[in-house]
């Protein structure tokens, strides 16, 4: 029943932006007062770029994100750059994911990033990209902030990534 | 992408294209548009210098309004 309610709410939020505004005002969303900031030292045409989506995207062969836990799922899935969209699924009940399921590029624009690399707009596409499920609350926030998110950041640094595009679903 | 939520989270830089929730890169089948959006985003890496800036680029303004850079496929 919970999942059905979540799916209905997700569709309403997608259809009525004013509801999202109200939600953002009232919900207990983690709020930061400072912003980490780095200026890029590599020109775009030489930059290695990676994607992070919070759209619940994962390979068909990977364990789907946990939709039973009401606090969400703070884990992540690694998605190799050579993945095609027909190898991907979307598991995330907290936004209207019907379009993302039809075309994962809506929340995970790997195809477009490859095009930009082929055209020389960016230097290269990183060999791996990452996906989270963007509904994480309660005790899972600590896991995300102290565990999985820093881990992904470390991987990207090890890969020599110059820029990361975060696509929040 | 919700600019209201983004304001709370304060990422280094963000761009609000105006798409509804669940559509940070537009709608299905718009690969060319995605390329444009991704290019605009990546260019902001070099032009936004104030931490926490959310730049509004109204690519999508509602289903009743034609989007000039959409739907080429």
gemmi code that builds the backbone of each chain (N, CA, C; Angstrom):
import gemmi

chains = {
    "A": [
        ("UNK", (0.832, -1.204, 0.000), (0.000, 0.000, 0.000), (0.868, 1.255, 0.000)),
        ("UNK", (1.947, 1.214, 0.830), (2.857, 2.354, 0.915), (3.420, 2.710, -0.448)),
        ("UNK", (3.826, 1.696, -1.203), (4.423, 1.955, -2.511), (3.432, 2.599, -3.474)),
        ("UNK", (2.173, 2.180, -3.372), (1.142, 2.751, -4.245), (0.935, 4.226, -3.913)),
        ("UNK", (0.868, 4.535, -2.637), (0.716, 5.939, -2.215), (1.903, 6.764, -2.700)),
        ("UNK", (3.102, 6.210, -2.542), (4.302, 6.926, -2.990), (4.236, 7.210, -4.490)),
        ("UNK", (3.779, 6.226, -5.247), (3.714, 6.406, -6.700), (2.683, 7.468, -7.079)),
        ("UNK", (1.558, 7.480, -6.370), (0.530, 8.490, -6.648), (1.057, 9.878, -6.290)),
        ("UNK", (1.692, 9.966, -5.127), (2.259, 11.258, -4.720), (3.305, 11.734, -5.723)),
        ("UNK", (4.128, 10.796, -6.189), (5.190, 11.144, -7.136), (4.592, 11.746, -8.408)),
        ("UNK", (3.492, 11.168, -8.874), (2.854, 11.699, -10.089), (2.278, 13.093, -9.849)),
        ("UNK", (1.726, 13.280, -8.659), (1.178, 14.604, -8.333), (2.287, 15.651, -8.277)),
        ("UNK", (3.412, 15.277, -7.673), (4.532, 16.220, -7.594), (5.059, 16.565, -8.987)),
        ("UNK", (5.058, 15.575, -9.871), (5.525, 15.827, -11.235), (4.581, 16.745, -11.999)),
        ("UNK", (3.283, 16.605, -11.703), (2.280, 17.382, -12.451), (2.098, 18.788, -11.896)),
        ("UNK", (2.331, 18.946, -10.608), (2.046, 20.239, -9.970), (3.277, 20.754, -9.221)),
        ("UNK", (4.082, 21.587, -9.886), (5.304, 22.102, -9.252), (5.041, 22.847, -7.940)),
        ("UNK", (3.849, 23.416, -7.793), (3.560, 24.139, -6.548), (3.557, 23.196, -5.350)),
        ("UNK", (3.202, 21.923, -5.582), (3.249, 20.941, -4.501), (4.693, 20.685, -4.060)),
        ("UNK", (5.605, 20.680, -5.029), (7.022, 20.477, -4.700), (7.521, 21.649, -3.857)),
        ("UNK", (7.077, 22.845, -4.227), (7.447, 24.046, -3.462), (6.991, 23.915, -2.014)),
        ("UNK", (5.749, 23.479, -1.839), (5.215, 23.314, -0.477), (5.970, 22.238, 0.278)),
        ("UNK", (6.250, 21.153, -0.450), (6.994, 20.053, 0.177), (8.372, 20.547, 0.635)),
        ("UNK", (9.046, 21.288, -0.270), (10.400, 21.759, 0.040), (10.400, 22.689, 1.250)),
        ("UNK", (9.323, 23.443, 1.389), (9.243, 24.384, 2.505), (9.034, 23.655, 3.831)),
        ("UNK", (8.182, 22.641, 3.797), (7.766, 22.001, 5.053), (8.587, 20.772, 5.425)),
        ("UNK", (9.134, 20.088, 4.435), (9.803, 18.814, 4.715), (11.125, 19.032, 5.440)),
        ("UNK", (11.496, 18.013, 6.168), (12.739, 18.065, 6.934), (13.899, 17.657, 6.018)),
        ("UNK", (14.258, 18.569, 5.126), (15.328, 18.284, 4.167), (16.653, 18.747, 4.753)),
        ("UNK", (17.645, 17.909, 4.592), (18.971, 18.266, 5.084), (19.389, 19.609, 4.478)),
        ("UNK", (19.733, 20.551, 5.340), (20.041, 21.903, 4.876), (21.474, 22.266, 5.228)),
        ("UNK", (22.176, 22.757, 4.235), (23.568, 23.149, 4.449), (23.683, 24.671, 4.440)),
        ("UNK", (24.630, 25.192, 5.173), (24.844, 26.641, 5.180), (26.083, 27.013, 4.377)),
        ("UNK", (26.903, 26.031, 4.093), (28.110, 26.307, 3.314), (28.126, 25.458, 2.044)),
        ("UNK", (28.894, 25.905, 1.092), (28.972, 25.211, -0.191), (30.432, 24.925, -0.544)),
        ("UNK", (30.782, 23.659, -0.714), (32.147, 23.374, -1.189), (32.285, 23.854, -2.631)),
        ("UNK", (33.400, 24.428, -2.967), (33.517, 25.017, -4.301), (34.953, 24.909, -4.807)),
        ("UNK", (35.089, 24.435, -6.010), (36.399, 24.353, -6.658), (36.265, 24.866, -8.080)),
        ("UNK", (37.205, 25.687, -8.489), (37.204, 26.138, -9.883), (37.974, 25.130, -10.728)),
        ("UNK", (37.458, 24.785, -11.895), (38.130, 23.781, -12.723), (39.480, 24.283, -13.235)),
        ("UNK", (40.447, 23.375, -13.242), (41.776, 23.764, -13.727), (42.040, 23.211, -15.128)),
        ("UNK", (41.116, 22.368, -15.593), (41.275, 21.762, -16.921), (40.240, 22.349, -17.868)),
        ("UNK", (40.649, 22.768, -19.067), (39.634, 23.254, -20.018), (38.648, 22.143, -20.389)),
        ("UNK", (37.438, 22.550, -20.710), (36.372, 21.577, -20.961), (36.752, 20.573, -22.039)),
        ("UNK", (37.412, 21.040, -23.076), (37.736, 20.136, -24.190), (38.792, 19.090, -23.818)),
        ("UNK", (39.358, 19.244, -22.617), (40.305, 18.221, -22.148), (39.803, 17.505, -20.894)),
        ("UNK", (38.650, 17.912, -20.402), (38.159, 17.406, -19.115), (37.565, 16.005, -19.237)),
        ("UNK", (37.840, 15.200, -18.221), (37.184, 13.886, -18.108), (35.930, 14.078, -17.264)),
        ("UNK", (34.802, 13.643, -17.780), (33.515, 13.954, -17.148), (32.804, 12.675, -16.711)),
        ("UNK", (32.192, 12.732, -15.541), (31.398, 11.611, -15.029), (30.004, 12.092, -14.673)),
        ("UNK", (29.084, 11.155, -14.611), (27.697, 11.460, -14.251), (27.331, 10.799, -12.931)),
        ("UNK", (26.541, 11.508, -12.150), (25.884, 10.892, -10.990), (24.406, 11.238, -11.102)),
        ("UNK", (23.583, 10.221, -11.054), (22.143, 10.457, -11.052), (21.557, 10.027, -9.709)),
        ("UNK", (20.478, 10.680, -9.303), (19.751, 10.198, -8.126), (18.418, 9.588, -8.563)),
        ("UNK", (18.367, 9.181, -9.811), (17.120, 8.684, -10.383), (16.839, 7.208, -10.184)),
        ("UNK", (17.654, 6.519, -9.372), (17.389, 5.101, -9.129), (17.698, 4.210, -10.316)),
        ("UNK", (18.617, 4.647, -11.161), (18.989, 3.865, -12.352), (19.948, 2.749, -11.939)),
        ("UNK", (19.793, 1.582, -12.534), (20.741, 0.492, -12.272), (20.719, -0.508, -13.419)),
        ("UNK", (21.749, -1.301, -13.487), (21.804, -2.356, -14.494), (20.757, -3.423, -14.168)),
        ("UNK", (20.244, -4.068, -15.189), (19.292, -5.159, -14.949), (19.916, -6.254, -14.092)),
        ("UNK", (21.224, -6.404, -14.208), (21.921, -7.457, -13.469), (22.214, -7.078, -12.013)),
        ("UNK", (21.985, -5.826, -11.652), (22.276, -5.379, -10.291), (21.028, -5.472, -9.399)),
        ("UNK", (21.267, -5.547, -8.102), (20.152, -5.560, -7.150), (19.424, -4.211, -7.213)),
        ("UNK", (18.124, -4.224, -7.369), (17.389, -2.939, -7.410), (17.496, -2.199, -6.075)),
        ("UNK", (17.253, -0.898, -6.103), (17.217, -0.134, -4.862), (16.034, -0.617, -4.014)),
        ("UNK", (16.198, -0.492, -2.696), (15.222, -1.027, -1.750), (14.013, -0.099, -1.634)),
        ("UNK", (12.871, -0.558, -2.097), (11.660, 0.260, -2.033), (10.814, -0.076, -0.802)),
        ("UNK", (11.239, -1.086, -0.048), (10.461, -1.482, 1.125), (10.817, -0.650, 2.348)),
        ("UNK", (12.068, -0.219, 2.423), (12.525, 0.577, 3.562), (12.008, 2.007, 3.414)),
        ("UNK", (11.175, 2.471, 4.331), (10.557, 3.791, 4.212), (11.580, 4.918, 4.323)),
        ("UNK", (12.752, 4.605, 4.886), (13.795, 5.637, 4.994), (14.650, 5.713, 3.739)),
        ("UNK", (14.381, 4.873, 2.780), (15.118, 4.911, 1.514), (16.272, 3.925, 1.470)),
        ("UNK", (17.146, 4.138, 0.516), (18.261, 3.228, 0.281), (19.501, 4.083, -0.014)),
        ("UNK", (20.470, 4.104, 0.899), (21.639, 4.977, 0.707), (22.756, 4.353, -0.125)),
        ("UNK", (22.502, 3.194, -0.701), (23.564, 2.546, -1.485), (23.639, 3.171, -2.878)),
        ("UNK", (24.600, 2.732, -3.655), (24.754, 3.253, -5.016), (25.020, 2.100, -5.970)),
        ("UNK", (24.872, 2.380, -7.236), (25.187, 1.385, -8.258), (26.214, 2.001, -9.218)),
        ("UNK", (27.213, 1.199, -9.555), (28.224, 1.655, -10.519), (27.763, 1.257, -11.918)),
        ("UNK", (27.806, 2.203, -12.825), (27.345, 1.935, -14.192), (28.492, 2.184, -15.167)),
        ("UNK", (28.976, 1.132, -15.806), (30.094, 1.296, -16.744), (29.704, 2.181, -17.930)),
        ("UNK", (30.711, 2.893, -18.459), (30.446, 3.836, -19.553), (29.947, 3.144, -20.814)),
        ("UNK", (30.287, 1.874, -20.993), (29.877, 1.197, -22.227), (28.480, 0.558, -22.107)),
        ("UNK", (27.753, 0.935, -21.072), (26.397, 0.408, -20.891), (25.446, 1.040, -21.912)),
        ("UNK", (24.580, 0.207, -22.480), (23.547, 0.777, -23.355), (22.251, 0.925, -22.544)),
        ("UNK", (21.393, 1.816, -22.998), (20.192, 2.107, -22.214), (19.281, 0.890, -22.056)),
        ("UNK", (19.325, -0.026, -23.005), (18.433, -1.192, -22.849), (18.940, -2.182, -21.799)),
        ("UNK", (20.098, -1.881, -21.219), (20.592, -2.707, -20.102), (20.195, -2.113, -18.752)),
        ("UNK", (19.480, -0.987, -18.774), (19.198, -0.257, -17.539), (17.739, -0.384, -17.100)),
        ("UNK", (17.550, -0.319, -15.793), (16.221, -0.248, -15.196), (16.190, 0.944, -14.251)),
        ("UNK", (15.001, 1.362, -13.889), (14.837, 2.434, -12.904), (13.997, 1.891, -11.753)),
        ("UNK", (14.548, 1.946, -10.533), (13.784, 1.548, -9.356), (13.802, 2.711, -8.368)),
        ("UNK", (12.719, 3.438, -8.312), (12.645, 4.640, -7.475), (11.188, 5.107, -7.491)),
        ("UNK", (10.469, 4.847, -6.403), (9.032, 5.160, -6.380), (8.722, 6.599, -6.003)),
        ("UNK", (9.743, 7.397, -5.717), (9.480, 8.714, -5.122), (9.503, 9.860, -6.135)),
        ("UNK", (9.540, 9.550, -7.405), (9.270, 10.558, -8.426), (8.551, 9.852, -9.575)),
        ("UNK", (7.927, 10.634, -10.418), (7.210, 10.046, -11.545), (8.242, 9.558, -12.557)),
        ("UNK", (8.551, 8.262, -12.498), (9.670, 7.734, -13.286), (9.232, 7.107, -14.614)),
        ("UNK", (8.006, 7.350, -15.026), (7.533, 6.705, -16.264), (8.386, 7.112, -17.466)),
        ("UNK", (8.733, 8.394, -17.564), (9.560, 8.828, -18.693), (10.992, 8.317, -18.567)),
        ("UNK", (11.508, 8.282, -17.336), (12.875, 7.767, -17.129), (12.949, 6.285, -17.493)),
        ("UNK", (11.859, 5.558, -17.256), (11.841, 4.140, -17.627), (11.791, 3.970, -19.146)),
        ("UNK", (11.114, 4.881, -19.807), (11.045, 4.823, -21.289), (12.396, 5.172, -21.893)),
        ("UNK", (13.084, 6.133, -21.268), (14.354, 6.624, -21.795), (15.218, 7.077, -20.610)),
        ("UNK", (16.120, 6.204, -20.123), (16.930, 6.551, -18.950), (17.753, 7.832, -19.121)),
        ("UNK", (17.959, 8.257, -20.368), (18.708, 9.486, -20.617), (18.050, 10.727, -20.029)),
        ("UNK", (16.780, 10.620, -19.701), (16.055, 11.724, -19.072), (16.673, 12.065, -17.705)),
        ("UNK", (17.169, 11.048, -17.007), (17.800, 11.287, -15.701), (19.281, 10.895, -15.684)),
        ("UNK", (19.734, 10.273, -16.770), (21.114, 9.772, -16.816), (21.622, 9.928, -18.261)),
        ("UNK", (22.072, 11.145, -18.623), (22.335, 11.452, -20.039), (23.679, 10.936, -20.560)),
        ("UNK", (23.883, 9.648, -20.398), (25.151, 9.049, -20.832), (25.311, 9.127, -22.346)),
        ("UNK", (24.208, 8.962, -23.068), (24.282, 9.033, -24.535), (24.755, 10.412, -24.997)),
        ("UNK", (24.208, 11.443, -24.378), (24.572, 12.812, -24.760), (26.025, 13.119, -24.382)),
        ("UNK", (26.439, 12.599, -23.240), (27.832, 12.831, -22.824), (28.798, 12.168, -23.804)),
        ("UNK", (28.446, 10.980, -24.267), (29.293, 10.302, -25.265), (29.347, 11.105, -26.560)),
        ("UNK", (28.218, 11.667, -26.946), (28.183, 12.511, -28.150), (29.139, 13.695, -27.994)),
        ("UNK", (29.097, 14.329, -26.821), (29.944, 15.505, -26.593), (31.424, 15.133, -26.624)),
        ("UNK", (31.751, 13.948, -26.129), (33.153, 13.508, -26.180), (33.565, 13.232, -27.624)),
        ("UNK", (32.670, 12.600, -28.381), (32.966, 12.294, -29.785), (33.164, 13.568, -30.602)),
        ("UNK", (32.459, 14.617, -30.226), (32.555, 15.894, -30.945), (33.677, 16.785, -30.416)),
        ("UNK", (34.347, 16.328, -29.359), (35.460, 17.108, -28.817), (35.053, 18.251, -27.908)),
        ("UNK", (33.772, 18.292, -27.541), (33.313, 19.345, -26.608), (33.895, 19.092, -25.220)),
        ("UNK", (33.896, 17.816, -24.816), (34.583, 17.427, -23.574), (35.732, 16.496, -23.946)),
        ("UNK", (36.695, 16.376, -23.028), (37.867, 15.556, -23.333), (37.531, 14.079, -23.428)),
        ("UNK", (36.874, 13.552, -22.384), (36.557, 12.122, -22.386), (35.430, 11.819, -21.409)),
        ("UNK", (34.871, 10.625, -21.603), (33.823, 10.117, -20.713), (34.500, 9.185, -19.718)),
        ("UNK", (34.269, 9.384, -18.441), (34.883, 8.485, -17.465), (34.405, 7.051, -17.695)),
        ("UNK", (35.210, 6.118, -17.254), (34.893, 4.711, -17.489), (33.727, 4.190, -16.668)),
        ("UNK", (33.368, 4.916, -15.607), (32.238, 4.476, -14.780), (31.479, 5.698, -14.250)),
        ("UNK", (30.212, 5.472, -13.995), (29.317, 6.512, -13.500), (28.523, 5.913, -12.342)),
        ("UNK", (27.788, 6.758, -11.614), (27.172, 6.253, -10.387), (25.719, 6.696, -10.273)),
        ("UNK", (24.950, 5.834, -9.649), (23.534, 6.115, -9.474), (23.120, 5.898, -8.021)),
        ("UNK", (22.374, 6.854, -7.508), (21.772, 6.736, -6.182), (20.261, 6.750, -6.335)),
        ("UNK", (19.586, 6.468, -5.239), (18.129, 6.572, -5.194), (17.831, 7.766, -4.287)),
        ("UNK", (17.332, 8.846, -4.886), (17.279, 10.122, -4.176), (16.155, 10.281, -3.184)),
        ("UNK", (15.899, 9.280, -2.388), (14.969, 9.452, -1.268), (15.641, 8.784, -0.078)),
        ("UNK", (16.382, 9.560, 0.665), (17.168, 8.992, 1.760), (16.910, 9.842, 2.995)),
        ("UNK", (16.380, 9.208, 4.002), (16.022, 9.967, 5.213), (16.498, 9.205, 6.453)),
        ("UNK", (16.224, 9.810, 7.618), (16.479, 9.143, 8.896), (17.907, 8.678, 9.051)),
        ("UNK", (18.026, 7.462, 9.543), (19.360, 6.924, 9.866), (20.215, 6.712, 8.616)),
        ("UNK", (19.576, 6.629, 7.465), (20.345, 6.385, 6.234), (21.137, 7.607, 5.779)),
        ("UNK", (20.769, 8.781, 6.277), (21.522, 9.985, 5.900), (22.978, 9.882, 6.341)),
        ("UNK", (23.168, 9.324, 7.532), (24.538, 9.170, 8.044), (25.339, 8.216, 7.141)),
        ("UNK", (24.691, 7.137, 6.735), (25.354, 6.178, 5.839), (25.748, 6.858, 4.535)),
        ("UNK", (24.830, 7.669, 4.015), (25.101, 8.370, 2.762), (26.255, 9.360, 2.932)),
        ("UNK", (26.164, 10.181, 3.958), (27.115, 11.287, 4.101), (28.494, 10.825, 4.563)),
        ("UNK", (28.515, 9.752, 5.349), (29.812, 9.310, 5.877), (30.334, 8.056, 5.185)),
        ("UNK", (29.478, 7.417, 4.420), (29.885, 6.166, 3.783), (29.849, 6.207, 2.267)),
        ("UNK", (28.662, 6.080, 1.732), (28.565, 5.834, 0.292), (28.935, 7.051, -0.566)),
        ("UNK", (28.510, 8.248, -0.153), (28.825, 9.431, -0.987), (30.334, 9.713, -1.003)),
        ("UNK", (31.010, 9.736, 0.161), (32.470, 9.930, 0.111), (33.190, 8.821, -0.664)),
        ("UNK", (32.634, 7.607, -0.595), (33.249, 6.495, -1.335), (33.203, 6.752, -2.836)),
        ("UNK", (32.051, 7.196, -3.310), (31.918, 7.508, -4.740), (32.841, 8.668, -5.113)),
        ("UNK", (32.901, 9.671, -4.252), (33.795, 10.809, -4.527), (35.247, 10.334, -4.637)),
        ("UNK", (35.606, 9.399, -3.768), (36.985, 8.871, -3.813), (37.243, 8.117, -5.122)),
        ("UNK", (36.267, 7.332, -5.541), (36.416, 6.597, -6.806), (36.633, 7.565, -7.969)),
        ("UNK", (35.840, 8.635, -7.975), (35.925, 9.593, -9.085), (37.268, 10.314, -9.066)),
        ("UNK", (37.740, 10.587, -7.863), (39.061, 11.233, -7.763), (40.148, 10.270, -8.252)),
        ("UNK", (40.037, 9.016, -7.853), (41.015, 8.008, -8.312), (41.001, 7.861, -9.831)),
        ("UNK", (39.850, 8.049, -10.415), (39.712, 7.934, -11.873), (40.266, 9.158, -12.605)),
        ("UNK", (40.592, 10.200, -11.850), (41.096, 11.418, -12.491), (40.014, 12.241, -13.146)),
        ("UNK", (38.807, 12.162, -12.593), (37.684, 12.924, -13.166), (37.856, 14.411, -12.873)),
        ("UNK", (37.609, 15.239, -13.894), (37.718, 16.695, -13.733), (36.386, 17.347, -13.407)),
        ("UNK", (35.312, 16.772, -13.890), (33.996, 17.383, -13.672), (32.933, 16.303, -13.517)),
        ("UNK", (32.014, 16.538, -12.614), (30.907, 15.601, -12.388), (29.596, 16.352, -12.556)),
        ("UNK", (28.709, 15.769, -13.343), (27.368, 16.338, -13.499), (26.412, 15.505, -12.650)),
        ("UNK", (25.762, 16.179, -11.704), (24.782, 15.501, -10.853), (23.386, 15.772, -11.399)),
        ("UNK", (22.688, 14.709, -11.721), (21.317, 14.839, -12.227), (20.349, 14.409, -11.135)),
        ("UNK", (19.771, 15.392, -10.426), (18.811, 15.040, -9.376), (17.454, 14.766, -9.987)),
        ("UNK", (16.913, 13.590, -9.762), (15.621, 13.263, -10.372), (14.535, 14.160, -9.797)),
    ],
    "B": [
        ("UNK", (14.370, 18.501, -11.152), (15.173, 19.253, -10.189), (14.294, 20.336, -9.565)),
        ("UNK", (14.291, 20.390, -8.251), (13.519, 21.414, -7.553), (14.465, 22.500, -7.055)),
        ("UNK", (14.339, 23.733, -7.556), (15.220, 24.800, -7.069), (15.056, 25.046, -5.576)),
        ("UNK", (13.862, 24.786, -5.048), (13.642, 25.004, -3.611), (14.428, 24.007, -2.759)),
        ("UNK", (14.459, 22.765, -3.214), (15.258, 21.760, -2.498), (16.742, 22.043, -2.710)),
        ("UNK", (17.100, 22.423, -3.935), (18.506, 22.697, -4.248), (19.041, 23.840, -3.387)),
        ("UNK", (18.205, 24.862, -3.150), (18.636, 25.983, -2.300), (18.996, 25.509, -0.897)),
        ("UNK", (18.317, 24.482, -0.404), (18.621, 23.962, 0.930), (19.903, 23.138, 0.926)),
        ("UNK", (20.081, 22.370, -0.131), (21.239, 21.461, -0.198), (22.530, 22.211, -0.554)),
        ("UNK", (22.378, 23.293, -1.285), (23.499, 24.163, -1.665), (24.656, 23.421, -2.352)),
        ("UNK", (24.414, 22.851, -3.523), (25.540, 22.284, -4.289), (26.432, 23.417, -4.783)),
        ("UNK", (27.632, 23.117, -5.258), (28.544, 24.182, -5.709), (27.918, 25.111, -6.746)),
        ("UNK", (27.267, 24.520, -7.743), (26.596, 25.295, -8.786), (25.405, 24.469, -9.249)),
        ("UNK", (24.384, 25.159, -9.703), (23.235, 24.424, -10.244), (22.579, 25.258, -11.329)),
        ("UNK", (21.921, 24.554, -12.240), (21.166, 25.240, -13.292), (19.740, 24.707, -13.265)),
        ("UNK", (18.793, 25.629, -13.276), (17.380, 25.266, -13.292), (16.828, 25.519, -14.693)),
        ("UNK", (16.576, 24.429, -15.422), (16.049, 24.556, -16.782), (14.523, 24.649, -16.810)),
        ("UNK", (13.898, 24.443, -15.663), (12.446, 24.586, -15.588), (11.660, 23.317, -15.869)),
        ("UNK", (12.328, 22.199, -16.064), (11.605, 20.951, -16.326), (10.930, 20.448, -15.054)),
        ("UNK", (9.831, 19.709, -15.192), (9.185, 19.162, -13.993), (10.051, 18.100, -13.321)),
        ("UNK", (9.706, 17.832, -12.079), (10.425, 16.823, -11.304), (10.519, 15.502, -12.094)),
        ("UNK", (11.657, 14.857, -11.994), (11.833, 13.599, -12.713), (12.332, 13.772, -14.129)),
        ("UNK", (12.619, 15.019, -14.530), (13.045, 15.299, -15.907), (14.212, 16.280, -15.941)),
        ("UNK", (15.303, 15.995, -15.228), (16.414, 16.957, -15.238), (16.981, 17.181, -16.643)),
        ("UNK", (16.831, 16.192, -17.525), (17.329, 16.345, -18.900), (16.198, 16.203, -19.913)),
        ("UNK", (15.078, 16.775, -19.581), (13.991, 16.844, -20.544), (13.140, 15.594, -20.618)),
        ("UNK", (12.644, 15.309, -21.827), (11.673, 14.241, -22.020), (12.261, 13.143, -22.918)),
        ("UNK", (11.643, 11.976, -22.944), (12.192, 10.856, -23.731), (12.421, 11.204, -25.200)),
        ("UNK", (13.499, 10.667, -25.735), (13.770, 10.811, -27.165), (14.420, 12.113, -27.561)),
        ("UNK", (14.794, 12.942, -26.599), (15.358, 14.260, -26.932), (16.869, 14.277, -26.718)),
        ("UNK", (17.544, 13.393, -27.438), (18.993, 13.277, -27.254), (19.725, 14.572, -27.619)),
        ("UNK", (19.259, 15.222, -28.666), (19.907, 16.468, -29.078), (19.735, 17.537, -28.001)),
        ("UNK", (18.538, 17.598, -27.441), (18.295, 18.563, -26.365), (19.201, 18.253, -25.169)),
        ("UNK", (19.319, 16.981, -24.853), (20.176, 16.592, -23.720), (21.600, 17.087, -23.926)),
        ("UNK", (22.057, 16.970, -25.164), (23.410, 17.459, -25.481), (23.518, 18.950, -25.221)),
        ("UNK", (22.492, 19.676, -25.648), (22.491, 21.135, -25.432), (22.500, 21.451, -23.943)),
        ("UNK", (21.654, 20.754, -23.194), (21.558, 21.013, -21.751), (22.882, 20.677, -21.056)),
        ("UNK", (23.441, 19.553, -21.430), (24.709, 19.127, -20.823), (25.821, 20.136, -21.138)),
        ("UNK", (25.832, 20.625, -22.359), (26.826, 21.636, -22.747), (26.640, 22.911, -21.924)),
        ("UNK", (25.394, 23.360, -21.807), (25.116, 24.558, -21.007), (25.581, 24.371, -19.566)),
        ("UNK", (25.300, 23.188, -19.024), (25.708, 22.899, -17.635), (27.226, 22.943, -17.486)),
        ("UNK", (27.902, 22.254, -18.388), (29.362, 22.155, -18.278), (30.028, 23.513, -18.475)),
        ("UNK", (29.460, 24.337, -19.338), (30.006, 25.687, -19.518), (29.913, 26.488, -18.223)),
        ("UNK", (28.845, 26.212, -17.436), (28.670, 26.950, -16.163), (29.756, 26.613, -15.151)),
        ("UNK", (30.450, 25.519, -15.345), (31.592, 25.203, -14.477), (32.608, 26.343, -14.492)),
        ("UNK", (32.688, 26.989, -15.652), (33.724, 28.005, -15.852), (33.194, 29.431, -15.668)),
        ("UNK", (31.890, 29.595, -15.732), (31.351, 30.958, -15.669), (30.750, 31.306, -14.309)),
        ("UNK", (30.279, 30.298, -13.578), (29.731, 30.581, -12.240), (30.882, 30.624, -11.241)),
        ("UNK", (31.017, 31.743, -10.587), (32.146, 31.892, -9.647), (31.679, 32.057, -8.202)),
        ("UNK", (30.368, 32.243, -8.026), (29.842, 32.423, -6.667), (29.302, 31.076, -6.166)),
        ("UNK", (29.905, 30.528, -5.089), (29.443, 29.222, -4.578), (27.949, 29.228, -4.255)),
        ("UNK", (27.278, 28.155, -4.647), (25.856, 28.019, -4.338), (24.925, 28.681, -5.337)),
        ("UNK", (25.482, 29.229, -6.401), (24.638, 29.891, -7.412), (23.692, 28.896, -8.090)),
        ("UNK", (22.433, 29.278, -8.204), (21.471, 28.499, -9.005), (21.058, 29.391, -10.168)),
        ("UNK", (21.543, 29.063, -11.343), (21.236, 29.889, -12.521), (19.973, 29.365, -13.196)),
        ("UNK", (19.089, 30.264, -13.518), (17.846, 29.855, -14.179), (17.985, 30.054, -15.687)),
        ("UNK", (17.833, 28.988, -16.426), (17.827, 29.062, -17.894), (16.501, 28.434, -18.348)),
        ("UNK", (15.511, 29.234, -18.643), (14.162, 28.698, -18.884), (14.004, 28.019, -20.239)),
        ("UNK", (14.588, 26.849, -20.356), (14.439, 26.060, -21.585), (13.011, 25.536, -21.695)),
        ("UNK", (12.477, 25.102, -20.566), (11.110, 24.554, -20.548), (10.236, 25.465, -19.696)),
        ("UNK", (9.174, 25.949, -20.290), (8.322, 26.865, -19.541), (6.889, 26.360, -19.425)),
        ("UNK", (6.651, 25.125, -19.799), (5.305, 24.576, -19.640), (4.854, 23.853, -20.886)),
        ("UNK", (3.954, 22.890, -20.728), (3.540, 22.070, -21.867), (2.843, 22.850, -22.970)),
        ("UNK", (2.289, 24.030, -22.658), (1.552, 24.763, -23.685), (2.475, 25.635, -24.534)),
        ("UNK", (3.733, 25.737, -24.126), (4.656, 26.622, -24.823), (5.639, 25.791, -25.643)),
        ("UNK", (5.805, 26.142, -26.886), (6.742, 25.420, -27.735), (8.175, 25.690, -27.278)),
        ("UNK", (8.984, 24.646, -27.254), (10.383, 24.794, -26.881), (11.214, 24.725, -28.164)),
        ("UNK", (11.915, 25.803, -28.460), (12.581, 25.899, -29.754), (13.694, 24.885, -29.957)),
        ("UNK", (14.324, 24.464, -28.859), (15.452, 23.543, -29.020), (15.042, 22.088, -28.782)),
        ("UNK", (13.743, 21.852, -28.573), (13.288, 20.478, -28.281), (12.834, 19.746, -29.546)),
        ("UNK", (12.691, 18.456, -29.400), (11.962, 17.664, -30.362), (12.531, 17.595, -31.755)),
        ("UNK", (13.836, 17.475, -31.841), (14.431, 17.381, -33.169), (14.462, 15.941, -33.649)),
        ("UNK", (14.064, 15.007, -32.781), (14.154, 13.593, -33.166), (12.759, 12.971, -33.225)),
    ],
}
model = gemmi.Model(1)
for chain_id, residues in chains.items():
    chain = gemmi.Chain(chain_id)
    for i, (resn, *xyz) in enumerate(residues, 1):
        res = gemmi.Residue()
        res.name, res.seqid = resn, gemmi.SeqId(i, " ")
        for name, pos in zip(("N", "CA", "C"), xyz):
            atom = gemmi.Atom()
            atom.name, atom.element = name, gemmi.Element(name[0])
            atom.pos, atom.b_iso = gemmi.Position(*pos), 0.0
            res.add_atom(atom)
        chain.add_residue(res)
    model.add_chain(chain)
structure = gemmi.Structure()
structure.add_model(model)
structure.setup_entities()
